Amino acid sequence: MDRRIRLNDVELEQLLSLDGATRSTWRAGQVVIRADADERHVVAVLDGTLQVLQVIDGAGSVPIGSCEVGDVIGEISALTGAPRTADVVAVTDARCVLVPPAAWAEFLAAHPALLRRRSARCTRGSVCTASGERSPRSSVPRCRR
């Protein structure tokens, strides 16, 4: 069962109307999210493709997934305050909506099924990836493998 958060067109429009939500555009090759960054906004893909890269100390990075229209990334940092755990780079020109943490929390409160789906496999004492997979040591965002 897929645990990532993927929004439909109506939900994406609702995100755009949230207080503080902004549209951003990236060119292919530009970094959307940098690992260890202190940014806390959620990113939802409106158009284009993003690639998620796990950063390996001293060895560069390894692709671990991709995100397309409707996929949400960065929700762990938004909800927990934890630093970003992976780089996310635009593969194609991409348009996204950036949602501040407080607005994201309000959106989830209005859409509890999204949060239940996302956290279904998360258990106490473990950190979950963006796809809902349990990871005992780290949280690496993954939209799609």
Summary of the structure (lengths in Angstrom):
residues: 145
radius of gyration: 14.0
end to end distance: 13.2
largest distance: 42.3
contacts: 458
relative contact order: 0.27
helix: 22%
strand: 32%
